[in-house]
Amino acid sequence: MIIIDRFEEEYAVCEKEDMEMVNIPIMYLPKGVKEGDCMDLVNDKYIINNKETEKLKKEIEKLTNNMWI
């Protein structure tokens, strides 16, 4: 799994499962991809993993839920 951290110029700065950061040219990413999306590399193509993206989003919301009280 690869998570998009941010976009810088023509690259997406991403974090891999092993916590390694990689820069992926935006032209290789699926249309409509955004920061926070999880992706899988299948047959040399990046595919958005909506299930993992939603799971990660819920985990982050749970962690930050009590921070602002």
PDB file of N, H, CA, C and O in Angstrom:
ATOM      1  N   MET A   1       0.847  -1.173   0.000  1.00  0.00           N
ATOM      2  CA  MET A   1       0.000   0.000   0.000  1.00  0.00           C
ATOM      3  C   MET A   1       0.895   1.241   0.000  1.00  0.00           C
ATOM      4  O   MET A   1       1.964   1.253   0.611  1.00  0.00           O
ATOM      5  N   ILE A   2       0.450   2.250  -0.678  1.00  0.00           N
ATOM      6  H   ILE A   2      -0.418   2.240  -1.174  1.00  0.00           H
ATOM      7  CA  ILE A   2       1.151   3.529  -0.789  1.00  0.00           C
ATOM      8  C   ILE A   2       0.137   4.620  -0.443  1.00  0.00           C
ATOM      9  O   ILE A   2      -0.992   4.597  -0.933  1.00  0.00           O
ATOM     10  N   ILE A   3       0.536   5.568   0.394  1.00  0.00           N
ATOM     11  H   ILE A   3       1.453   5.586   0.792  1.00  0.00           H
ATOM     12  CA  ILE A   3      -0.353   6.662   0.797  1.00  0.00           C
ATOM     13  C   ILE A   3       0.202   7.971   0.254  1.00  0.00           C
ATOM     14  O   ILE A   3       1.383   8.276   0.419  1.00  0.00           O
ATOM     15  N   ILE A   4      -0.664   8.738  -0.395  1.00  0.00           N
ATOM     16  H   ILE A   4      -1.624   8.490  -0.529  1.00  0.00           H
ATOM     17  CA  ILE A   4      -0.241  10.042  -0.911  1.00  0.00           C
ATOM     18  C   ILE A   4      -0.213  11.041   0.230  1.00  0.00           C
ATOM     19  O   ILE A   4      -1.239  11.319   0.852  1.00  0.00           O
ATOM     20  N   ASP A   5       0.960  11.577   0.499  1.00  0.00           N
ATOM     21  H   ASP A   5       1.793  11.351  -0.006  1.00  0.00           H
ATOM     22  CA  ASP A   5       1.142  12.557   1.558  1.00  0.00           C
ATOM     23  C   ASP A   5       0.840  13.961   1.056  1.00  0.00           C
ATOM     24  O   ASP A   5       0.096  14.715   1.684  1.00  0.00           O
ATOM     25  N   ARG A   6       1.429  14.298  -0.086  1.00  0.00           N
ATOM     26  H   ARG A   6       2.033  13.685  -0.596  1.00  0.00           H
ATOM     27  CA  ARG A   6       1.237  15.656  -0.632  1.00  0.00           C
ATOM     28  C   ARG A   6       1.709  15.679  -2.083  1.00  0.00           C
ATOM     29  O   ARG A   6       2.317  14.729  -2.576  1.00  0.00           O
ATOM     30  N   PHE A   7       1.414  16.783  -2.745  1.00  0.00           N
ATOM     31  H   PHE A   7       0.921  17.555  -2.345  1.00  0.00           H
ATOM     32  CA  PHE A   7       1.865  16.997  -4.120  1.00  0.00           C
ATOM     33  C   PHE A   7       2.875  18.131  -4.138  1.00  0.00           C
ATOM     34  O   PHE A   7       2.667  19.166  -3.505  1.00  0.00           O
ATOM     35  N   GLU A   8       3.967  17.938  -4.861  1.00  0.00           N
ATOM     36  H   GLU A   8       4.137  17.097  -5.375  1.00  0.00           H
ATOM     37  CA  GLU A   8       4.991  18.957  -5.053  1.00  0.00           C
ATOM     38  C   GLU A   8       5.346  19.000  -6.528  1.00  0.00           C
ATOM     39  O   GLU A   8       5.930  18.065  -7.076  1.00  0.00           O
ATOM     40  N   GLU A   9       4.976  20.113  -7.157  1.00  0.00           N
ATOM     41  H   GLU A   9       4.501  20.872  -6.712  1.00  0.00           H
ATOM     42  CA  GLU A   9       5.191  20.299  -8.587  1.00  0.00           C
ATOM     43  C   GLU A   9       4.601  19.125  -9.358  1.00  0.00           C
ATOM     44  O   GLU A   9       3.394  18.898  -9.276  1.00  0.00           O
ATOM     45  N   GLU A  10       5.407  18.366 -10.107  1.00  0.00           N
ATOM     46  H   GLU A  10       6.388  18.550 -10.174  1.00  0.00           H
ATOM     47  CA  GLU A  10       4.848  17.281 -10.914  1.00  0.00           C
ATOM     48  C   GLU A  10       4.952  15.918 -10.237  1.00  0.00           C
ATOM     49  O   GLU A  10       4.828  14.886 -10.897  1.00  0.00           O
ATOM     50  N   TYR A  11       5.182  15.910  -8.906  1.00  0.00           N
ATOM     51  H   TYR A  11       5.283  16.748  -8.370  1.00  0.00           H
ATOM     52  CA  TYR A  11       5.325  14.659  -8.169  1.00  0.00           C
ATOM     53  C   TYR A  11       4.324  14.551  -7.023  1.00  0.00           C
ATOM     54  O   TYR A  11       3.890  15.552  -6.453  1.00  0.00           O
ATOM     55  N   ALA A  12       3.973  13.310  -6.703  1.00  0.00           N
ATOM     56  H   ALA A  12       4.325  12.496  -7.166  1.00  0.00           H
ATOM     57  CA  ALA A  12       3.234  13.010  -5.482  1.00  0.00           C
ATOM     58  C   ALA A  12       4.254  12.439  -4.507  1.00  0.00           C
ATOM     59  O   ALA A  12       4.949  11.473  -4.822  1.00  0.00           O
ATOM     60  N   VAL A  13       4.343  13.035  -3.332  1.00  0.00           N
ATOM     61  H   VAL A  13       3.779  13.820  -3.076  1.00  0.00           H
ATOM     62  CA  VAL A  13       5.228  12.525  -2.293  1.00  0.00           C
ATOM     63  C   VAL A  13       4.399  11.498  -1.519  1.00  0.00           C
ATOM     64  O   VAL A  13       3.358  11.823  -0.947  1.00  0.00           O
ATOM     65  N   CYS A  14       4.879  10.264  -1.512  1.00  0.00           N
ATOM     66  H   CYS A  14       5.725  10.000  -1.977  1.00  0.00           H
ATOM     67  CA  CYS A  14       4.094   9.159  -0.963  1.00  0.00           C
ATOM     68  C   CYS A  14       4.874   8.397   0.096  1.00  0.00           C
ATOM     69  O   CYS A  14       6.104   8.386   0.112  1.00  0.00           O
ATOM     70  N   GLU A  15       4.116   7.763   0.977  1.00  0.00           N
ATOM     71  H   GLU A  15       3.116   7.772   0.964  1.00  0.00           H
ATOM     72  CA  GLU A  15       4.714   6.917   2.008  1.00  0.00           C
ATOM     73  C   GLU A  15       4.340   5.471   1.730  1.00  0.00           C
ATOM     74  O   GLU A  15       3.168   5.135   1.562  1.00  0.00           O
ATOM     75  N   LYS A  16       5.361   4.622   1.686  1.00  0.00           N
ATOM     76  H   LYS A  16       6.313   4.895   1.823  1.00  0.00           H
ATOM     77  CA  LYS A  16       5.129   3.199   1.487  1.00  0.00           C
ATOM     78  C   LYS A  16       4.886   2.525   2.839  1.00  0.00           C
ATOM     79  O   LYS A  16       5.100   3.134   3.887  1.00  0.00           O
ATOM     80  N   GLU A  17       4.443   1.283   2.810  1.00  0.00           N
ATOM     81  H   GLU A  17       4.269   0.789   1.958  1.00  0.00           H
ATOM     82  CA  GLU A  17       4.147   0.544   4.036  1.00  0.00           C
ATOM     83  C   GLU A  17       5.338   0.457   4.975  1.00  0.00           C
ATOM     84  O   GLU A  17       5.166   0.422   6.194  1.00  0.00           O
ATOM     85  N   ASP A  18       6.542   0.423   4.421  1.00  0.00           N
ATOM     86  H   ASP A  18       6.682   0.452   3.431  1.00  0.00           H
ATOM     87  CA  ASP A  18       7.744   0.332   5.259  1.00  0.00           C
ATOM     88  C   ASP A  18       8.212   1.702   5.748  1.00  0.00           C
ATOM     89  O   ASP A  18       9.323   1.844   6.259  1.00  0.00           O
ATOM     90  N   MET A  19       7.346   2.714   5.584  1.00  0.00           N
ATOM     91  H   MET A  19       6.443   2.599   5.168  1.00  0.00           H
ATOM     92  CA  MET A  19       7.593   4.094   6.021  1.00  0.00           C
ATOM     93  C   MET A  19       8.577   4.837   5.126  1.00  0.00           C
ATOM     94  O   MET A  19       8.933   5.976   5.427  1.00  0.00           O
ATOM     95  N   GLU A  20       9.020   4.230   4.047  1.00  0.00           N
ATOM     96  H   GLU A  20       8.731   3.304   3.803  1.00  0.00           H
ATOM     97  CA  GLU A  20       9.918   4.890   3.096  1.00  0.00           C
ATOM     98  C   GLU A  20       9.113   5.905   2.278  1.00  0.00           C
ATOM     99  O   GLU A  20       7.993   5.628   1.849  1.00  0.00           O
ATOM    100  N   MET A  21       9.696   7.060   2.078  1.00  0.00           N
ATOM    101  H   MET A  21      10.605   7.284   2.427  1.00  0.00           H
ATOM    102  CA  MET A  21       9.057   8.097   1.267  1.00  0.00           C
ATOM    103  C   MET A  21       9.554   7.977  -0.175  1.00  0.00           C
ATOM    104  O   MET A  21      10.747   7.794  -0.416  1.00  0.00           O
ATOM    105  N   VAL A  22       8.633   8.081  -1.120  1.00  0.00           N
ATOM    106  H   VAL A  22       7.664   8.229  -0.924  1.00  0.00           H
ATOM    107  CA  VAL A  22       8.975   8.006  -2.539  1.00  0.00           C
ATOM    108  C   VAL A  22       8.255   9.113  -3.289  1.00  0.00           C
ATOM    109  O   VAL A  22       7.166   9.530  -2.895  1.00  0.00           O
ATOM    110  N   ASN A  23       8.859   9.587  -4.363  1.00  0.00           N
ATOM    111  H   ASN A  23       9.744   9.249  -4.683  1.00  0.00           H
ATOM    112  CA  ASN A  23       8.243  10.578  -5.245  1.00  0.00           C
ATOM    113  C   ASN A  23       7.773   9.856  -6.507  1.00  0.00           C
ATOM    114  O   ASN A  23       8.559   9.193  -7.184  1.00  0.00           O
ATOM    115  N   ILE A  24       6.499   9.991  -6.810  1.00  0.00           N
ATOM    116  H   ILE A  24       5.860  10.530  -6.260  1.00  0.00           H
ATOM    117  CA  ILE A  24       5.929   9.352  -7.987  1.00  0.00           C
ATOM    118  C   ILE A  24       5.428  10.448  -8.922  1.00  0.00           C
ATOM    119  O   ILE A  24       4.665  11.316  -8.500  1.00  0.00           O
ATOM    120  N   PRO A  25       5.847  10.420 -10.186  1.00  0.00           N
ATOM    121  CA  PRO A  25       5.346  11.419 -11.126  1.00  0.00           C
ATOM    122  C   PRO A  25       3.819  11.356 -11.222  1.00  0.00           C
ATOM    123  O   PRO A  25       3.241  10.279 -11.368  1.00  0.00           O
ATOM    124  N   ILE A  26       3.186  12.506 -11.139  1.00  0.00           N
ATOM    125  H   ILE A  26       3.656  13.381 -11.020  1.00  0.00           H
ATOM    126  CA  ILE A  26       1.723  12.589 -11.160  1.00  0.00           C
ATOM    127  C   ILE A  26       1.147  11.942 -12.418  1.00  0.00           C
ATOM    128  O   ILE A  26       0.043  11.399 -12.377  1.00  0.00           O
ATOM    129  N   MET A  27       1.870  11.992 -13.522  1.00  0.00           N
ATOM    130  H   MET A  27       2.766  12.433 -13.555  1.00  0.00           H
ATOM    131  CA  MET A  27       1.351  11.446 -14.775  1.00  0.00           C
ATOM    132  C   MET A  27       1.104   9.939 -14.705  1.00  0.00           C
ATOM    133  O   MET A  27       0.383   9.396 -15.542  1.00  0.00           O
ATOM    134  N   TYR A  28       1.693   9.253 -13.715  1.00  0.00           N
ATOM    135  H   TYR A  28       2.278   9.693 -13.034  1.00  0.00           H
ATOM    136  CA  TYR A  28       1.492   7.808 -13.564  1.00  0.00           C
ATOM    137  C   TYR A  28       0.356   7.463 -12.600  1.00  0.00           C
ATOM    138  O   TYR A  28       0.024   6.290 -12.434  1.00  0.00           O
ATOM    139  N   LEU A  29      -0.234   8.455 -11.974  1.00  0.00           N
ATOM    140  H   LEU A  29       0.036   9.409 -12.109  1.00  0.00           H
ATOM    141  CA  LEU A  29      -1.273   8.215 -10.984  1.00  0.00           C
ATOM    142  C   LEU A  29      -2.662   8.221 -11.616  1.00  0.00           C
ATOM    143  O   LEU A  29      -2.865   8.825 -12.669  1.00  0.00           O
ATOM    144  N   PRO A  30      -3.625   7.546 -10.969  1.00  0.00           N
ATOM    145  CA  PRO A  30      -4.984   7.546 -11.509  1.00  0.00           C
ATOM    146  C   PRO A  30      -5.618   8.930 -11.440  1.00  0.00           C
ATOM    147  O   PRO A  30      -5.311   9.724 -10.551  1.00  0.00           O
ATOM    148  N   LYS A  31      -6.490   9.199 -12.372  1.00  0.00           N
ATOM    149  H   LYS A  31      -6.740   8.554 -13.094  1.00  0.00           H
ATOM    150  CA  LYS A  31      -7.193  10.478 -12.426  1.00  0.00           C
ATOM    151  C   LYS A  31      -8.031  10.658 -11.161  1.00  0.00           C
ATOM    152  O   LYS A  31      -8.701   9.726 -10.714  1.00  0.00           O
ATOM    153  N   GLY A  32      -7.990  11.841 -10.598  1.00  0.00           N
ATOM    154  H   GLY A  32      -7.446  12.597 -10.961  1.00  0.00           H
ATOM    155  CA  GLY A  32      -8.797  12.160  -9.428  1.00  0.00           C
ATOM    156  C   GLY A  32      -8.165  11.803  -8.093  1.00  0.00           C
ATOM    157  O   GLY A  32      -8.788  11.997  -7.049  1.00  0.00           O
ATOM    158  N   VAL A  33      -6.943  11.286  -8.103  1.00  0.00           N
ATOM    159  H   VAL A  33      -6.437  11.129  -8.951  1.00  0.00           H
ATOM    160  CA  VAL A  33      -6.271  10.923  -6.863  1.00  0.00           C
ATOM    161  C   VAL A  33      -5.989  12.188  -6.059  1.00  0.00           C
ATOM    162  O   VAL A  33      -5.730  13.253  -6.620  1.00  0.00           O
ATOM    163  N   LYS A  34      -6.046  12.048  -4.705  1.00  0.00           N
ATOM    164  H   LYS A  34      -6.257  11.183  -4.249  1.00  0.00           H
ATOM    165  CA  LYS A  34      -5.840  13.234  -3.866  1.00  0.00           C
ATOM    166  C   LYS A  34      -5.026  12.876  -2.628  1.00  0.00           C
ATOM    167  O   LYS A  34      -4.805  11.700  -2.339  1.00  0.00           O
ATOM    168  N   GLU A  35      -4.590  13.883  -1.911  1.00  0.00           N
ATOM    169  H   GLU A  35      -4.769  14.838  -2.146  1.00  0.00           H
ATOM    170  CA  GLU A  35      -3.816  13.675  -0.689  1.00  0.00           C
ATOM    171  C   GLU A  35      -4.614  12.805   0.272  1.00  0.00           C
ATOM    172  O   GLU A  35      -5.817  12.995   0.451  1.00  0.00           O
ATOM    173  N   GLY A  36      -3.922  11.845   0.889  1.00  0.00           N
ATOM    174  H   GLY A  36      -2.945  11.690   0.744  1.00  0.00           H
ATOM    175  CA  GLY A  36      -4.572  10.950   1.833  1.00  0.00           C
ATOM    176  C   GLY A  36      -5.081   9.666   1.214  1.00  0.00           C
ATOM    177  O   GLY A  36      -5.429   8.730   1.933  1.00  0.00           O
ATOM    178  N   ASP A  37      -5.130   9.604  -0.113  1.00  0.00           N
ATOM    179  H   ASP A  37      -4.847  10.365  -0.697  1.00  0.00           H
ATOM    180  CA  ASP A  37      -5.592   8.385  -0.771  1.00  0.00           C
ATOM    181  C   ASP A  37      -4.559   7.273  -0.622  1.00  0.00           C
ATOM    182  O   ASP A  37      -3.351   7.511  -0.646  1.00  0.00           O
ATOM    183  N   CYS A  38      -5.067   6.057  -0.469  1.00  0.00           N
ATOM    184  H   CYS A  38      -6.048   5.863  -0.450  1.00  0.00           H
ATOM    185  CA  CYS A  38      -4.226   4.861  -0.445  1.00  0.00           C
ATOM    186  C   CYS A  38      -4.269   4.244  -1.834  1.00  0.00           C
ATOM    187  O   CYS A  38      -5.313   4.226  -2.486  1.00  0.00           O
ATOM    188  N   MET A  39      -3.137   3.744  -2.276  1.00  0.00           N
ATOM    189  H   MET A  39      -2.289   3.758  -1.746  1.00  0.00           H
ATOM    190  CA  MET A  39      -3.074   3.120  -3.594  1.00  0.00           C
ATOM    191  C   MET A  39      -2.342   1.793  -3.505  1.00  0.00           C
ATOM    192  O   MET A  39      -1.551   1.547  -2.595  1.00  0.00           O
ATOM    193  N   ASP A  40      -2.635   0.948  -4.487  1.00  0.00           N
ATOM    194  H   ASP A  40      -3.278   1.148  -5.227  1.00  0.00           H
ATOM    195  CA  ASP A  40      -1.914  -0.306  -4.668  1.00  0.00           C
ATOM    196  C   ASP A  40      -1.284  -0.272  -6.046  1.00  0.00           C
ATOM    197  O   ASP A  40      -1.806   0.362  -6.963  1.00  0.00           O
ATOM    198  N   LEU A  41      -0.164  -0.955  -6.185  1.00  0.00           N
ATOM    199  H   LEU A  41       0.260  -1.470  -5.439  1.00  0.00           H
ATOM    200  CA  LEU A  41       0.494  -1.085  -7.476  1.00  0.00           C
ATOM    201  C   LEU A  41       0.149  -2.473  -8.013  1.00  0.00           C
ATOM    202  O   LEU A  41       0.597  -3.488  -7.479  1.00  0.00           O
ATOM    203  N   VAL A  42      -0.654  -2.501  -9.080  1.00  0.00           N
ATOM    204  H   VAL A  42      -1.018  -1.677  -9.514  1.00  0.00           H
ATOM    205  CA  VAL A  42      -1.118  -3.756  -9.670  1.00  0.00           C
ATOM    206  C   VAL A  42      -0.758  -3.761 -11.149  1.00  0.00           C
ATOM    207  O   VAL A  42      -1.187  -2.889 -11.905  1.00  0.00           O
ATOM    208  N   ASN A  43       0.031  -4.745 -11.554  1.00  0.00           N
ATOM    209  H   ASN A  43       0.379  -5.453 -10.941  1.00  0.00           H
ATOM    210  CA  ASN A  43       0.457  -4.852 -12.953  1.00  0.00           C
ATOM    211  C   ASN A  43       1.062  -3.547 -13.464  1.00  0.00           C
ATOM    212  O   ASN A  43       0.743  -3.086 -14.561  1.00  0.00           O
ATOM    213  N   ASP A  44       1.946  -2.956 -12.646  1.00  0.00           N
ATOM    214  H   ASP A  44       2.205  -3.330 -11.756  1.00  0.00           H
ATOM    215  CA  ASP A  44       2.646  -1.708 -12.989  1.00  0.00           C
ATOM    216  C   ASP A  44       1.718  -0.504 -13.140  1.00  0.00           C
ATOM    217  O   ASP A  44       2.086   0.474 -13.791  1.00  0.00           O
ATOM    218  N   LYS A  45       0.519  -0.558 -12.549  1.00  0.00           N
ATOM    219  H   LYS A  45       0.221  -1.353 -12.020  1.00  0.00           H
ATOM    220  CA  LYS A  45      -0.406   0.579 -12.564  1.00  0.00           C
ATOM    221  C   LYS A  45      -0.848   0.864 -11.138  1.00  0.00           C
ATOM    222  O   LYS A  45      -1.103  -0.054 -10.358  1.00  0.00           O
ATOM    223  N   TYR A  46      -0.936   2.151 -10.808  1.00  0.00           N
ATOM    224  H   TYR A  46      -0.730   2.896 -11.442  1.00  0.00           H
ATOM    225  CA  TYR A  46      -1.420   2.564  -9.501  1.00  0.00           C
ATOM    226  C   TYR A  46      -2.939   2.601  -9.525  1.00  0.00           C
ATOM    227  O   TYR A  46      -3.549   3.163 -10.434  1.00  0.00           O
ATOM    228  N   ILE A  47      -3.536   1.991  -8.509  1.00  0.00           N
ATOM    229  H   ILE A  47      -3.041   1.534  -7.771  1.00  0.00           H
ATOM    230  CA  ILE A  47      -4.987   1.926  -8.403  1.00  0.00           C
ATOM    231  C   ILE A  47      -5.375   2.432  -7.019  1.00  0.00           C
ATOM    232  O   ILE A  47      -4.791   2.017  -6.018  1.00  0.00           O
ATOM    233  N   ILE A  48      -6.361   3.329  -6.959  1.00  0.00           N
ATOM    234  H   ILE A  48      -6.836   3.666  -7.772  1.00  0.00           H
ATOM    235  CA  ILE A  48      -6.830   3.840  -5.670  1.00  0.00           C
ATOM    236  C   ILE A  48      -7.526   2.705  -4.927  1.00  0.00           C
ATOM    237  O   ILE A  48      -8.371   2.006  -5.487  1.00  0.00           O
ATOM    238  N   ASN A  49      -7.162   2.532  -3.669  1.00  0.00           N
ATOM    239  H   ASN A  49      -6.476   3.100  -3.214  1.00  0.00           H
ATOM    240  CA  ASN A  49      -7.777   1.524  -2.811  1.00  0.00           C
ATOM    241  C   ASN A  49      -8.744   2.263  -1.881  1.00  0.00           C
ATOM    242  O   ASN A  49      -8.363   2.710  -0.799  1.00  0.00           O
ATOM    243  N   ASN A  50     -10.001   2.383  -2.322  1.00  0.00           N
ATOM    244  H   ASN A  50     -10.311   2.020  -3.201  1.00  0.00           H
ATOM    245  CA  ASN A  50     -10.997   3.144  -1.565  1.00  0.00           C
ATOM    246  C   ASN A  50     -11.262   2.556  -0.188  1.00  0.00           C
ATOM    247  O   ASN A  50     -11.498   3.297   0.766  1.00  0.00           O
ATOM    248  N   LYS A  51     -11.226   1.235  -0.074  1.00  0.00           N
ATOM    249  H   LYS A  51     -11.035   0.633  -0.849  1.00  0.00           H
ATOM    250  CA  LYS A  51     -11.471   0.578   1.212  1.00  0.00           C
ATOM    251  C   LYS A  51     -10.400   0.973   2.231  1.00  0.00           C
ATOM    252  O   LYS A  51     -10.722   1.326   3.366  1.00  0.00           O
ATOM    253  N   GLU A  52      -9.132   0.915   1.829  1.00  0.00           N
ATOM    254  H   GLU A  52      -8.871   0.628   0.907  1.00  0.00           H
ATOM    255  CA  GLU A  52      -8.034   1.290   2.729  1.00  0.00           C
ATOM    256  C   GLU A  52      -8.023   2.787   3.007  1.00  0.00           C
ATOM    257  O   GLU A  52      -7.682   3.209   4.112  1.00  0.00           O
ATOM    258  N   THR A  53      -8.392   3.593   2.017  1.00  0.00           N
ATOM    259  H   THR A  53      -8.668   3.250   1.119  1.00  0.00           H
ATOM    260  CA  THR A  53      -8.452   5.045   2.214  1.00  0.00           C
ATOM    261  C   THR A  53      -9.478   5.378   3.287  1.00  0.00           C
ATOM    262  O   THR A  53      -9.205   6.180   4.181  1.00  0.00           O
ATOM    263  N   GLU A  54     -10.657   4.768   3.203  1.00  0.00           N
ATOM    264  H   GLU A  54     -10.879   4.117   2.477  1.00  0.00           H
ATOM    265  CA  GLU A  54     -11.712   5.012   4.184  1.00  0.00           C
ATOM    266  C   GLU A  54     -11.303   4.505   5.571  1.00  0.00           C
ATOM    267  O   GLU A  54     -11.570   5.160   6.579  1.00  0.00           O
ATOM    268  N   LYS A  55     -10.665   3.356   5.616  1.00  0.00           N
ATOM    269  H   LYS A  55     -10.448   2.825   4.798  1.00  0.00           H
ATOM    270  CA  LYS A  55     -10.195   2.792   6.887  1.00  0.00           C
ATOM    271  C   LYS A  55      -9.179   3.727   7.542  1.00  0.00           C
ATOM    272  O   LYS A  55      -9.258   3.987   8.743  1.00  0.00           O
ATOM    273  N   LEU A  56      -8.232   4.229   6.759  1.00  0.00           N
ATOM    274  H   LEU A  56      -8.168   4.018   5.783  1.00  0.00           H
ATOM    275  CA  LEU A  56      -7.222   5.154   7.275  1.00  0.00           C
ATOM    276  C   LEU A  56      -7.864   6.450   7.759  1.00  0.00           C
ATOM    277  O   LEU A  56      -7.492   6.981   8.805  1.00  0.00           O
ATOM    278  N   LYS A  57      -8.821   6.952   7.001  1.00  0.00           N
ATOM    279  H   LYS A  57      -9.123   6.521   6.151  1.00  0.00           H
ATOM    280  CA  LYS A  57      -9.516   8.184   7.377  1.00  0.00           C
ATOM    281  C   LYS A  57     -10.215   8.019   8.728  1.00  0.00           C
ATOM    282  O   LYS A  57     -10.161   8.917   9.568  1.00  0.00           O
ATOM    283  N   LYS A  58     -10.869   6.877   8.937  1.00  0.00           N
ATOM    284  H   LYS A  58     -10.913   6.148   8.255  1.00  0.00           H
ATOM    285  CA  LYS A  58     -11.565   6.627  10.206  1.00  0.00           C
ATOM    286  C   LYS A  58     -10.580   6.495  11.359  1.00  0.00           C
ATOM    287  O   LYS A  58     -10.850   6.970  12.461  1.00  0.00           O
ATOM    288  N   GLU A  59      -9.433   5.849  11.113  1.00  0.00           N
ATOM    289  H   GLU A  59      -9.213   5.462  10.218  1.00  0.00           H
ATOM    290  CA  GLU A  59      -8.405   5.724  12.151  1.00  0.00           C
ATOM    291  C   GLU A  59      -7.880   7.088  12.574  1.00  0.00           C
ATOM    292  O   GLU A  59      -7.684   7.342  13.762  1.00  0.00           O
ATOM    293  N   ILE A  60      -7.654   7.958  11.607  1.00  0.00           N
ATOM    294  H   ILE A  60      -7.813   7.751  10.642  1.00  0.00           H
ATOM    295  CA  ILE A  60      -7.145   9.304  11.901  1.00  0.00           C
ATOM    296  C   ILE A  60      -8.193  10.111  12.656  1.00  0.00           C
ATOM    297  O   ILE A  60      -7.861  10.817  13.608  1.00  0.00           O
ATOM    298  N   GLU A  61      -9.461  10.015  12.240  1.00  0.00           N
ATOM    299  H   GLU A  61      -9.730   9.442  11.466  1.00  0.00           H
ATOM    300  CA  GLU A  61     -10.534  10.726  12.943  1.00  0.00           C
ATOM    301  C   GLU A  61     -10.640  10.264  14.385  1.00  0.00           C
ATOM    302  O   GLU A  61     -10.840  11.076  15.288  1.00  0.00           O
ATOM    303  N   LYS A  62     -10.509   8.964  14.601  1.00  0.00           N
ATOM    304  H   LYS A  62     -10.347   8.304  13.867  1.00  0.00           H
ATOM    305  CA  LYS A  62     -10.581   8.415  15.951  1.00  0.00           C
ATOM    306  C   LYS A  62      -9.436   8.937  16.813  1.00  0.00           C
ATOM    307  O   LYS A  62      -9.646   9.289  17.974  1.00  0.00           O
ATOM    308  N   LEU A  63      -8.230   8.988  16.256  1.00  0.00           N
ATOM    309  H   LEU A  63      -8.060   8.702  15.313  1.00  0.00           H
ATOM    310  CA  LEU A  63      -7.069   9.463  16.992  1.00  0.00           C
ATOM    311  C   LEU A  63      -7.161  10.949  17.346  1.00  0.00           C
ATOM    312  O   LEU A  63      -6.721  11.376  18.413  1.00  0.00           O
ATOM    313  N   THR A  64      -7.734  11.718  16.439  1.00  0.00           N
ATOM    314  H   THR A  64      -8.092  11.371  15.571  1.00  0.00           H
ATOM    315  CA  THR A  64      -7.796  13.171  16.646  1.00  0.00           C
ATOM    316  C   THR A  64      -9.106  13.634  17.278  1.00  0.00           C
ATOM    317  O   THR A  64      -9.269  14.820  17.565  1.00  0.00           O
ATOM    318  N   ASN A  65     -10.019  12.729  17.494  1.00  0.00           N
ATOM    319  H   ASN A  65      -9.886  11.765  17.261  1.00  0.00           H
ATOM    320  CA  ASN A  65     -11.346  13.092  18.001  1.00  0.00           C
ATOM    321  C   ASN A  65     -11.290  13.906  19.279  1.00  0.00           C
ATOM    322  O   ASN A  65     -12.027  14.882  19.414  1.00  0.00           O
ATOM    323  N   ASN A  66     -10.450  13.539  20.204  1.00  0.00           N
ATOM    324  H   ASN A  66      -9.851  12.746  20.094  1.00  0.00           H
ATOM    325  CA  ASN A  66     -10.404  14.217  21.507  1.00  0.00           C
ATOM    326  C   ASN A  66      -9.324  15.279  21.591  1.00  0.00           C
ATOM    327  O   ASN A  66      -9.165  15.905  22.639  1.00  0.00           O
ATOM    328  N   MET A  67      -8.590  15.497  20.534  1.00  0.00           N
ATOM    329  H   MET A  67      -8.720  14.989  19.683  1.00  0.00           H
ATOM    330  CA  MET A  67      -7.508  16.482  20.588  1.00  0.00           C
ATOM    331  C   MET A  67      -8.001  17.912  20.723  1.00  0.00           C
ATOM    332  O   MET A  67      -7.315  18.736  21.328  1.00  0.00           O
ATOM    333  N   TRP A  68      -9.150  18.230  20.189  1.00  0.00           N
ATOM    334  H   TRP A  68      -9.707  17.561  19.697  1.00  0.00           H
ATOM    335  CA  TRP A  68      -9.594  19.622  20.097  1.00  0.00           C
ATOM    336  C   TRP A  68     -10.631  19.986  21.160  1.00  0.00           C
ATOM    337  O   TRP A  68     -11.264  21.038  21.082  1.00  0.00           O
ATOM    338  N   ILE A  69     -10.798  19.119  22.141  1.00  0.00           N
ATOM    339  H   ILE A  69     -10.284  18.264  22.204  1.00  0.00           H
ATOM    340  CA  ILE A  69     -11.789  19.398  23.185  1.00  0.00           C
ATOM    341  C   ILE A  69     -11.155  20.222  24.286  1.00  0.00           C
ATOM    342  O   ILE A  69     -11.822  20.565  25.262  1.00  0.00           O
TER     343      ILE A  69
END
